[in-house]
Amino acid sequence: NHQSVVCEVENYIQFYNYYRRHSTIGYLTPHQKYHELKNAA
C-alpha cells in the first residue's frame, strides 16, 4: 500500500544520508560532510 512505500523511501533516504559512505566526498556520509562544511564556515 501507499503508506508502506512511503515508509520504505523514508528509510532509504535515512540510510543514504546518515549511514552510506560516498567515495566522491572522501568516504564520509552526506551528514558528516554537511557538518564538516558547516563548521569550516
Secondary structure, DSSP 4 states (H G I P E B T S, - for coil): -HHHHHHHHHHHHHHHHHT--BGGGTSB-HHHHHHHHHHH-
